[in-house]
Amino acid sequence: MGRNWLVGAALLSAVACFIHIATIFGGGDWYRFFGAGEEMAKLDEAGSWRPAIITVFISAVLAGWVGYALSGAGVIFRLPLLRTALIAISAVLFMRAALYFAPQFWRPEHGSGFILWSSLAVLVLGLAFAIGTALSWRRLSRAPMQWQSQER
């Protein structure tokens, strides 16, 4: 059961990664649509590399989360510090979701719709990681060689 949750977390992370990469190519209007704010959109339209660099960094983090979710699900090889990473990913996502209740962290250009929907999205993603990790905990605690041999 935990594997399904972690595969779901991987798929959701992959979608988020793809959206971030597509936003780089979509330009200022995409930055606006997905809630990055007017400043990021204007920087992109002015030819600045800053929005793309920030977005590539976020995409790389999300791609790493895909890898850890798939590793936890047993779809790919066991990655280092697997349990620690899955817990950390869940914690980061829950902390980001909790920012919904901290309006002092939001910029004026972040509308209430963006704040609500992005917070709900990361809450769902955090739940997928956390539930998948919890349900897979015993299997994830095995030594790497035992874990891989039983996956086959």
N, CA, C and O atoms as a DFTB+ gen file, in Angstrom:
608 C
 N C O
     1  1       0.814      -1.204       0.000
     2  2       0.000       0.000       0.000
     3  2       0.857       1.268       0.000
     4  3       0.539       2.239      -0.686
     5  1       1.956       1.251       0.783
     6  2       2.837       2.409       0.824
     7  2       3.470       2.704      -0.517
     8  3       3.716       3.860      -0.861
     9  1       3.731       1.654      -1.269
    10  2       4.322       1.844      -2.601
    11  2       3.417       2.686      -3.486
    12  3       3.893       3.570      -4.198
    13  1       2.122       2.422      -3.449
    14  2       1.182       3.188      -4.275
    15  2       1.219       4.674      -3.917
    16  3       1.202       5.533      -4.799
    17  1       1.269       4.968      -2.621
    18  2       1.331       6.362      -2.184
    19  2       2.619       7.024      -2.679
    20  3       2.606       8.172      -3.124
    21  1       3.723       6.291      -2.596
    22  2       4.997       6.868      -3.034
    23  2       5.063       7.019      -4.552
    24  3       5.649       7.981      -5.048
    25  1       4.478       6.092      -5.290
    26  2       4.397       6.257      -6.748
    27  2       3.522       7.473      -7.063
    28  3       3.841       8.249      -7.963
    29  1       2.438       7.638      -6.335
    30  2       1.593       8.824      -6.506
    31  2       2.359      10.102      -6.206
    32  3       2.226      11.091      -6.927
    33  1       3.165      10.087      -5.140
    34  2       3.993      11.247      -4.799
    35  2       4.981      11.533      -5.919
    36  3       5.228      12.693      -6.250
    37  1       5.545      10.484      -6.502
    38  2       6.482      10.658      -7.618
    39  2       5.778      11.284      -8.821
    40  3       6.310      12.196      -9.455
    41  1       4.592      10.793      -9.126
    42  2       3.849      11.332     -10.277
    43  2       3.475      12.798     -10.059
    44  3       3.619      13.615     -10.968
    45  1       2.999      13.132      -8.868
    46  2       2.644      14.524      -8.573
    47  2       3.874      15.428      -8.619
    48  3       3.810      16.549      -9.124
    49  1       4.985      14.940      -8.093
    50  2       6.227      15.719      -8.138
    51  2       6.689      15.907      -9.576
    52  3       7.176      16.978      -9.936
    53  1       6.540      14.873     -10.400
    54  2       6.924      14.964     -11.809
    55  2       6.065      15.988     -12.548
    56  3       6.568      16.746     -13.377
    57  1       4.777      16.007     -12.246
    58  2       3.892      16.997     -12.867
    59  2       4.319      18.405     -12.461
    60  3       4.391      19.302     -13.301
    61  1       4.601      18.597     -11.174
    62  2       5.047      19.908     -10.700
    63  2       6.371      20.301     -11.358
    64  3       6.565      21.461     -11.723
    65  1       7.272      19.344     -11.506
    66  2       8.552      19.596     -12.170
    67  2       8.324      20.015     -13.618
    68  3       8.920      20.984     -14.090
    69  1       7.471      19.295     -14.314
    70  2       7.165      19.606     -15.705
    71  2       6.548      20.999     -15.833
    72  3       6.902      21.752     -16.740
    73  1       5.634      21.343     -14.937
    74  2       4.993      22.663     -14.986
    75  2       6.039      23.759     -14.795
    76  3       5.998      24.783     -15.477
    77  1       6.965      23.551     -13.879
    78  2       8.007      24.555     -13.663
    79  2       8.887      24.717     -14.907
    80  3       9.214      25.836     -15.301
    81  1       9.260      23.606     -15.513
    82  2      10.090      23.687     -16.732
    83  2       9.311      24.353     -17.861
    84  3       9.853      25.183     -18.590
    85  1       8.040      23.989     -18.004
    86  2       7.216      24.598     -19.047
    87  2       7.070      26.101     -18.828
    88  3       6.999      26.866     -19.789
    89  1       7.026      26.517     -17.585
    90  2       6.894      27.940     -17.271
    91  2       8.089      28.727     -17.783
    92  3       7.936      29.864     -18.230
    93  1       9.267      28.139     -17.723
    94  2      10.462      28.817     -18.247
    95  2      10.254      29.130     -19.729
    96  3      10.555      30.232     -20.187
    97  1       9.737      28.153     -20.470
    98  2       9.524      28.339     -21.901
    99  2       8.285      29.176     -22.192
   100  3       8.211      29.838     -23.227
   101  1       7.310      29.152     -21.282
   102  2       6.079      29.918     -21.464
   103  2       6.259      31.406     -21.248
   104  3       5.492      32.213     -21.773
   105  1       7.263      31.767     -20.481
   106  2       7.561      33.184     -20.296
   107  2       6.728      33.867     -19.225
   108  3       6.114      33.230     -18.370
   109  1       6.735      35.187     -19.309
   110  2       6.102      36.027     -18.294
   111  2       4.651      35.697     -18.009
   112  3       4.236      35.684     -16.850
   113  1       3.871      35.428     -19.051
   114  2       2.459      35.107     -18.834
   115  2       2.293      33.827     -18.007
   116  3       1.376      33.715     -17.193
   117  1       3.183      32.879     -18.226
   118  2       3.123      31.628     -17.452
   119  2       3.517      31.874     -15.996
   120  3       2.913      31.316     -15.080
   121  1       4.535      32.712     -15.790
   122  2       4.915      33.052     -14.416
   123  2       3.733      33.710     -13.702
   124  3       3.468      33.415     -12.537
   125  1       3.027      34.595     -14.396
   126  2       1.847      35.231     -13.805
   127  2       0.762      34.197     -13.513
   128  3       0.222      34.150     -12.408
   129  1       0.446      33.367     -14.516
   130  2      -0.641      32.398     -14.369
   131  2      -0.413      31.457     -13.194
   132  3      -1.340      31.159     -12.441
   133  1       0.839      30.985     -13.039
   134  2       1.118      30.022     -11.970
   135  2       1.470      30.689     -10.648
   136  3       1.846      30.014      -9.690
   137  1       1.351      32.002     -10.594
   138  2       1.440      32.701      -9.319
   139  2       2.825      33.090      -8.856
   140  3       3.014      33.373      -7.673
   141  1       3.804      33.115      -9.752
   142  2       5.159      33.490      -9.336
   143  2       5.258      34.976      -9.008
   144  3       6.198      35.414      -8.345
   145  1       4.306      35.725      -9.466
   146  2       4.280      37.150      -9.159
   147  2       4.710      38.016     -10.327
   148  3       5.376      37.574     -11.263
   149  1       4.304      39.252     -10.227
   150  2       4.566      40.212     -11.293
   151  2       6.062      40.481     -11.446
   152  3       6.552      40.653     -12.562
   153  1       6.780      40.516     -10.340
   154  2       8.221      40.781     -10.412
   155  2       8.939      39.727     -11.253
   156  3       9.754      40.062     -12.113
   157  1       8.633      38.449     -11.000
   158  2       9.265      37.372     -11.783
   159  2       8.869      37.485     -13.250
   160  3       9.708      37.313     -14.134
   161  1       7.602      37.771     -13.515
   162  2       7.129      37.886     -14.891
   163  2       7.840      39.028     -15.619
   164  3       8.263      38.880     -16.765
   165  1       7.963      40.154     -14.944
   166  2       8.618      41.306     -15.583
   167  2      10.108      41.058     -15.784
   168  3      10.671      41.446     -16.807
   169  1      10.748      40.412     -14.807
   170  2      12.162      40.075     -14.982
   171  2      12.360      39.168     -16.193
   172  3      13.284      39.363     -16.982
   173  1      11.482      38.173     -16.331
   174  2      11.578      37.267     -17.471
   175  2      11.383      38.028     -18.777
   176  3      12.133      37.831     -19.734
   177  1      10.392      38.881     -18.813
   178  2      10.104      39.644     -20.036
   179  2      11.222      40.632     -20.370
   180  3      11.394      41.014     -21.527
   181  1      11.971      41.038     -19.361
   182  2      13.094      41.957     -19.589
   183  2      14.360      41.213     -20.004
   184  3      15.391      41.833     -20.261
   185  1      14.284      39.882     -20.069
   186  2      15.436      39.109     -20.504
   187  2      16.355      38.650     -19.381
   188  3      17.436      38.123     -19.644
   189  1      15.944      38.839     -18.147
   190  2      16.757      38.404     -17.013
   191  2      16.779      36.880     -16.928
   192  3      15.792      36.206     -17.224
   193  1      17.932      36.360     -16.515
   194  2      18.062      34.913     -16.319
   195  2      17.579      34.488     -14.940
   196  3      17.397      33.295     -14.694
   197  1      17.370      35.429     -14.046
   198  2      17.014      35.110     -12.654
   199  2      15.777      34.218     -12.538
   200  3      15.839      33.209     -11.835
   201  1      14.657      34.539     -13.192
   202  2      13.490      33.657     -13.069
   203  2      13.775      32.231     -13.535
   204  3      13.350      31.268     -12.898
   205  1      14.494      32.103     -14.646
   206  2      14.799      30.762     -15.166
   207  2      15.702      30.001     -14.203
   208  3      15.489      28.811     -13.975
   209  1      16.702      30.663     -13.637
   210  2      17.610      29.993     -12.707
   211  2      16.860      29.524     -11.470
   212  3      17.048      28.394     -11.019
   213  1      16.014      30.382     -10.923
   214  2      15.216      30.006      -9.748
   215  2      14.305      28.834     -10.093
   216  3      14.175      27.891      -9.313
   217  1      13.682      28.896     -11.248
   218  2      12.735      27.854     -11.648
   219  2      13.453      26.543     -11.953
   220  3      12.927      25.473     -11.646
   221  1      14.626      26.602     -12.543
   222  2      15.414      25.386     -12.775
   223  2      15.795      24.755     -11.441
   224  3      15.745      23.533     -11.296
   225  1      16.176      25.575     -10.469
   226  2      16.516      25.054      -9.138
   227  2      15.316      24.330      -8.523
   228  3      15.454      23.223      -8.002
   229  1      14.154      24.952      -8.584
   230  2      12.938      24.320      -8.043
   231  2      12.657      23.017      -8.785
   232  3      12.301      22.016      -8.163
   233  1      12.812      23.021     -10.101
   234  2      12.600      21.811     -10.900
   235  2      13.562      20.704     -10.512
   236  3      13.182      19.534     -10.459
   237  1      14.802      21.068     -10.243
   238  2      15.800      20.068      -9.843
   239  2      15.437      19.448      -8.494
   240  3      15.584      18.241      -8.303
   241  1      14.969      20.266      -7.572
   242  2      14.527      19.744      -6.274
   243  2      13.358      18.778      -6.478
   244  3      13.339      17.687      -5.909
   245  1      12.398      19.184      -7.283
   246  2      11.244      18.318      -7.553
   247  2      11.668      17.020      -8.236
   248  3      11.127      15.958      -7.929
   249  1      12.620      17.092      -9.149
   250  2      13.128      15.881      -9.806
   251  2      13.797      14.963      -8.789
   252  3      13.654      13.742      -8.865
   253  1      14.514      15.534      -7.852
   254  2      15.101      14.735      -6.775
   255  2      14.039      14.053      -5.944
   256  3      14.200      12.904      -5.532
   257  1      12.947      14.769      -5.696
   258  2      11.834      14.170      -4.942
   259  2      11.206      13.021      -5.712
   260  3      10.792      12.026      -5.116
   261  1      11.132      13.149      -7.036
   262  2      10.641      12.036      -7.867
   263  2      11.519      10.816      -7.631
   264  3      11.019       9.714      -7.406
   265  1      12.823      11.020      -7.683
   266  2      13.756       9.916      -7.486
   267  2      13.601       9.260      -6.127
   268  3      13.584       8.032      -6.033
   269  1      13.488      10.055      -5.075
   270  2      13.351       9.478      -3.742
   271  2      12.010       8.764      -3.567
   272  3      11.944       7.726      -2.908
   273  1      10.959       9.302      -4.141
   274  2       9.661       8.622      -4.057
   275  2       9.708       7.284      -4.792
   276  3       9.219       6.278      -4.278
   277  1      10.289       7.268      -5.982
   278  2      10.395       6.013      -6.735
   279  2      11.321       5.022      -6.038
   280  3      11.080       3.815      -6.070
   281  1      12.359       5.519      -5.420
   282  2      13.254       4.643      -4.669
   283  2      12.524       4.041      -3.469
   284  3      12.634       2.845      -3.201
   285  1      11.783       4.876      -2.757
   286  2      11.009       4.383      -1.619
   287  2       9.953       3.378      -2.031
   288  3       9.624       2.466      -1.272
   289  1       9.423       3.543      -3.229
   290  2       8.413       2.611      -3.740
   291  2       9.038       1.326      -4.268
   292  3       8.325       0.374      -4.584
   293  1      10.354       1.292      -4.365
   294  2      11.039       0.105      -4.876
   295  2      11.056       0.019      -6.385
   296  3      11.358      -1.037      -6.939
   297  1      10.738       1.107      -7.060
   298  2      10.715       1.119      -8.523
   299  2      12.124       1.260      -9.078
   300  3      12.448       0.688     -10.119
   301  1      12.956       2.018      -8.386
   302  2      14.354       2.168      -8.783
   303  2      15.234       1.748      -7.607
   304  3      14.727       1.413      -6.536
   305  1      16.540       1.766      -7.806
   306  2      17.497       1.368      -6.769
   307  2      17.346       2.237      -5.518
   308  3      16.801       3.340      -5.562
   309  1      17.840       1.710      -4.424
   310  2      17.747       2.429      -3.154
   311  2      18.732       3.594      -3.145
   312  3      19.931       3.412      -3.360
   313  1      18.213       4.783      -2.894
   314  2      19.034       5.981      -2.815
   315  2      19.569       6.166      -1.394
   316  3      18.984       5.651      -0.441
   317  1      20.672       6.893      -1.247
   318  2      21.244       7.105       0.083
   319  2      20.287       7.876       0.997
   320  3      19.526       8.735       0.551
   321  1      20.348       7.548       2.271
   322  2      19.544       8.230       3.291
   323  2      18.063       8.271       2.921
   324  3      17.398       9.292       3.101
   325  1      17.564       7.180       2.414
   326  2      16.213       7.135       1.868
   327  2      15.152       7.547       2.880
   328  3      14.351       8.443       2.617
   329  1      15.148       6.892       4.037
   330  2      14.113       7.228       5.028
   331  2      14.240       8.674       5.501
   332  3      13.245       9.384       5.643
   333  1      15.474       9.094       5.741
   334  2      15.699      10.475       6.190
   335  2      15.198      11.462       5.146
   336  3      14.542      12.448       5.482
   337  1      15.504      11.200       3.892
   338  2      15.080      12.098       2.814
   339  2      13.560      12.132       2.684
   340  3      12.982      13.203       2.497
   341  1      12.908      10.984       2.779
   342  2      11.449      10.952       2.661
   343  2      10.784      11.717       3.810
   344  3       9.778      12.397       3.608
   345  1      11.342      11.604       4.996
   346  2      10.816      12.364       6.137
   347  2      11.048      13.859       5.916
   348  3      10.153      14.672       6.150
   349  1      12.243      14.215       5.467
   350  2      12.561      15.623       5.237
   351  2      11.667      16.229       4.151
   352  3      11.191      17.356       4.289
   353  1      11.446      15.486       3.087
   354  2      10.571      15.969       2.008
   355  2       9.164      16.204       2.545
   356  3       8.558      17.241       2.276
   357  1       8.649      15.250       3.298
   358  2       7.311      15.408       3.897
   359  2       7.263      16.644       4.782
   360  3       6.311      17.421       4.717
   361  1       8.291      16.829       5.609
   362  2       8.329      17.968       6.530
   363  2       8.359      19.293       5.777
   364  3       7.643      20.229       6.134
   365  1       9.187      19.375       4.730
   366  2       9.266      20.605       3.932
   367  2       7.900      20.920       3.326
   368  3       7.454      22.067       3.351
   369  1       7.250      19.917       2.791
   370  2       5.945      20.134       2.169
   371  2       4.890      20.554       3.193
   372  3       4.071      21.428       2.909
   373  1       4.900      19.948       4.369
   374  2       3.942      20.337       5.410
   375  2       4.214      21.755       5.909
   376  3       3.281      22.511       6.182
   377  1       5.496      22.115       6.028
   378  2       5.817      23.482       6.449
   379  2       5.359      24.489       5.399
   380  3       4.832      25.549       5.737
   381  1       5.561      24.154       4.123
   382  2       5.104      25.051       3.061
   383  2       3.581      25.163       3.068
   384  3       3.047      26.257       2.880
   385  1       2.882      24.066       3.278
   386  2       1.421      24.113       3.341
   387  2       0.963      24.971       4.512
   388  3      -0.031      25.688       4.400
   389  1       1.671      24.907       5.629
   390  2       1.305      25.678       6.816
   391  2       1.472      27.180       6.599
   392  3       0.872      27.979       7.318
   393  1       2.278      27.570       5.617
   394  2       2.440      28.995       5.333
   395  2       1.132      29.648       4.895
   396  3       1.018      30.874       4.897
   397  1       0.160      28.845       4.524
   398  2      -1.158      29.381       4.204
   399  2      -1.672      30.233       5.367
   400  3      -2.347      31.241       5.161
   401  1      -1.344      29.814       6.579
   402  2      -1.829      30.486       7.781
   403  2      -0.886      31.597       8.260
   404  3      -1.070      32.136       9.352
   405  1       0.110      31.936       7.461
   406  2       1.079      32.972       7.817
   407  2       1.132      34.026       6.711
   408  3       2.061      34.032       5.904
   409  1       0.144      34.913       6.672
   410  2       0.068      35.881       5.564
   411  2       1.268      36.812       5.469
   412  3       1.500      37.398       4.411
   413  1       2.032      36.963       6.537
   414  2       3.197      37.846       6.488
   415  2       4.271      37.336       5.537
   416  3       5.167      38.095       5.169
   417  1       4.207      36.075       5.131
   418  2       5.190      35.510       4.219
   419  2       4.810      35.672       2.750
   420  3       5.607      35.352       1.868
   421  1       3.629      36.154       2.483
   422  2       3.157      36.262       1.106
   423  2       3.335      37.686       0.602
   424  3       3.178      38.652       1.349
   425  1       3.665      37.797      -0.679
   426  2       3.774      39.099      -1.329
   427  2       2.386      39.546      -1.759
   428  3       1.491      38.722      -1.951
   429  1       2.209      40.865      -1.910
   430  2       0.892      41.366      -2.333
   431  2       0.418      40.782      -3.669
   432  3      -0.783      40.602      -3.875
   433  1       1.369      40.482      -4.588
   434  2       0.948      39.972      -5.899
   435  2       0.479      38.521      -5.862
   436  3      -0.077      38.023      -6.840
   437  1       0.702      37.841      -4.736
   438  2       0.184      36.477      -4.593
   439  2      -1.277      36.574      -4.178
   440  3      -1.586      36.885      -3.028
   441  1      -2.148      36.311      -5.098
   442  2      -3.568      36.398      -4.813
   443  2      -4.028      35.298      -3.866
   444  3      -3.326      34.309      -3.654
   445  1      -5.206      35.483      -3.305
   446  2      -5.725      34.496      -2.356
   447  2      -5.958      33.147      -3.029
   448  3      -5.824      32.106      -2.386
   449  1      -6.301      33.153      -4.309
   450  2      -6.489      31.889      -5.026
   451  2      -5.184      31.111      -5.135
   452  3      -5.157      29.904      -4.896
   453  1      -4.098      31.800      -5.497
   454  2      -2.803      31.135      -5.580
   455  2      -2.383      30.592      -4.225
   456  3      -1.926      29.454      -4.120
   457  1      -2.538      31.405      -3.194
   458  2      -2.130      30.982      -1.852
   459  2      -2.908      29.741      -1.426
   460  3      -2.319      28.797      -0.899
   461  1      -4.210      29.730      -1.646
   462  2      -5.041      28.587      -1.272
   463  2      -4.688      27.345      -2.080
   464  3      -4.415      26.289      -1.508
   465  1      -4.691      27.463      -3.406
   466  2      -4.500      26.278      -4.253
   467  2      -3.084      25.723      -4.171
   468  3      -2.898      24.507      -4.179
   469  1      -2.089      26.592      -4.093
   470  2      -0.728      26.079      -3.972
   471  2      -0.520      25.416      -2.617
   472  3       0.191      24.416      -2.518
   473  1      -1.132      25.964      -1.579
   474  2      -1.016      25.356      -0.247
   475  2      -1.710      24.002      -0.204
   476  3      -1.197      23.056       0.395
   477  1      -2.866      23.908      -0.833
   478  2      -3.564      22.616      -0.894
   479  2      -2.764      21.593      -1.705
   480  3      -2.700      20.418      -1.342
   481  1      -2.156      22.048      -2.804
   482  2      -1.373      21.133      -3.642
   483  2      -0.189      20.563      -2.874
   484  3       0.065      19.360      -2.931
   485  1       0.539      21.419      -2.154
   486  2       1.690      20.896      -1.419
   487  2       1.253      20.082      -0.207
   488  3       1.982      19.191       0.230
   489  1       0.075      20.372       0.344
   490  2      -0.446      19.541       1.432
   491  2      -0.745      18.134       0.919
   492  3      -0.382      17.152       1.566
   493  1      -1.391      18.028      -0.220
   494  2      -1.678      16.719      -0.816
   495  2      -0.379      15.975      -1.122
   496  3      -0.264      14.781      -0.846
   497  1       0.584      16.672      -1.685
   498  2       1.872      16.049      -1.989
   499  2       2.565      15.603      -0.704
   500  3       3.126      14.509      -0.649
   501  1       2.529      16.433       0.314
   502  2       3.124      16.064       1.600
   503  2       2.455      14.846       2.204
   504  3       3.126      13.975       2.758
   505  1       1.136      14.780       2.101
   506  2       0.413      13.609       2.613
   507  2       0.802      12.348       1.848
   508  3       0.973      11.287       2.448
   509  1       0.943      12.457       0.530
   510  2       1.341      11.289      -0.266
   511  2       2.716      10.789       0.175
   512  3       2.916       9.586       0.343
   513  1       3.654      11.702       0.360
   514  2       4.987      11.302       0.828
   515  2       4.919      10.716       2.232
   516  3       5.501       9.662       2.489
   517  1       4.221      11.382       3.137
   518  2       4.191      10.950       4.537
   519  2       3.480       9.611       4.705
   520  3       3.974       8.730       5.409
   521  1       2.332       9.455       4.068
   522  2       1.582       8.196       4.188
   523  2       2.372       7.061       3.543
   524  3       2.483       5.974       4.110
   525  1       2.917       7.318       2.363
   526  2       3.725       6.293       1.697
   527  2       4.927       5.884       2.526
   528  3       5.252       4.700       2.612
   529  1       5.582       6.848       3.130
   530  2       6.743       6.560       3.977
   531  2       6.327       5.761       5.201
   532  3       6.964       4.763       5.540
   533  1       5.262       6.191       5.865
   534  2       4.803       5.495       7.078
   535  2       4.406       4.055       6.768
   536  3       4.764       3.139       7.508
   537  1       3.667       3.852       5.678
   538  2       3.219       2.500       5.336
   539  2       4.354       1.611       4.841
   540  3       4.239       0.386       4.875
   541  1       5.434       2.207       4.386
   542  2       6.582       1.445       3.872
   543  2       7.727       1.369       4.876
   544  3       8.783       0.818       4.564
   545  1       7.537       1.905       6.059
   546  2       8.635       2.090       7.008
   547  2       9.418       0.811       7.290
   548  3      10.649       0.822       7.262
   549  1       8.727      -0.277       7.560
   550  2       9.430      -1.530       7.876
   551  2      10.269      -2.006       6.704
   552  3      11.409      -2.433       6.887
   553  1       9.722      -1.938       5.518
   554  2      10.463      -2.357       4.334
   555  2      11.647      -1.423       4.081
   556  3      12.712      -1.875       3.662
   557  1      11.470      -0.147       4.328
   558  2      12.536       0.823       4.102
   559  2      13.665       0.697       5.118
   560  3      14.768       1.196       4.894
   561  1      13.384       0.023       6.244
   562  2      14.416      -0.092       7.282
   563  2      15.384      -1.236       7.014
   564  3      16.402      -1.349       7.697
   565  1      15.096      -2.069       6.057
   566  2      15.988      -3.182       5.727
   567  2      17.284      -2.672       5.123
   568  3      17.335      -1.597       4.525
   569  1      18.321      -3.462       5.294
   570  2      19.604      -3.124       4.677
   571  2      19.429      -3.102       3.162
   572  3      18.607      -3.848       2.630
   573  1      20.186      -2.263       2.460
   574  2      20.013      -2.131       1.009
   575  2      20.035      -3.452       0.245
   576  3      19.231      -3.635      -0.669
   577  1      20.922      -4.370       0.588
   578  2      21.000      -5.626      -0.162
   579  2      19.752      -6.482       0.076
   580  3      19.235      -7.093      -0.859
   581  1      19.270      -6.531       1.312
   582  2      18.046      -7.290       1.590
   583  2      16.864      -6.665       0.866
   584  3      16.017      -7.364       0.308
   585  1      16.822      -5.358       0.885
   586  2      15.712      -4.619       0.301
   587  2      15.635      -4.863      -1.195
   588  3      14.558      -5.118      -1.733
   589  1      16.789      -4.785      -1.875
   590  2      16.798      -4.963      -3.320
   591  2      16.487      -6.402      -3.707
   592  3      15.798      -6.631      -4.701
   593  1      16.976      -7.373      -2.949
   594  2      16.738      -8.760      -3.329
   595  2      15.271      -9.119      -3.173
   596  3      14.764      -9.947      -3.929
   597  1      14.582      -8.528      -2.226
   598  2      13.167      -8.852      -2.043
   599  2      12.284      -8.110      -3.033
   600  3      11.126      -8.482      -3.222
   601  1      12.804      -7.079      -3.661
   602  2      12.004      -6.332      -4.650
   603  2      11.873      -7.085      -5.940
   604  3      10.943      -6.828      -6.705
   605  1      12.764      -8.001      -6.211
   606  2      12.778      -8.686      -7.505
   607  2      11.819      -9.820      -7.548
   608  3      11.711     -10.499      -8.569
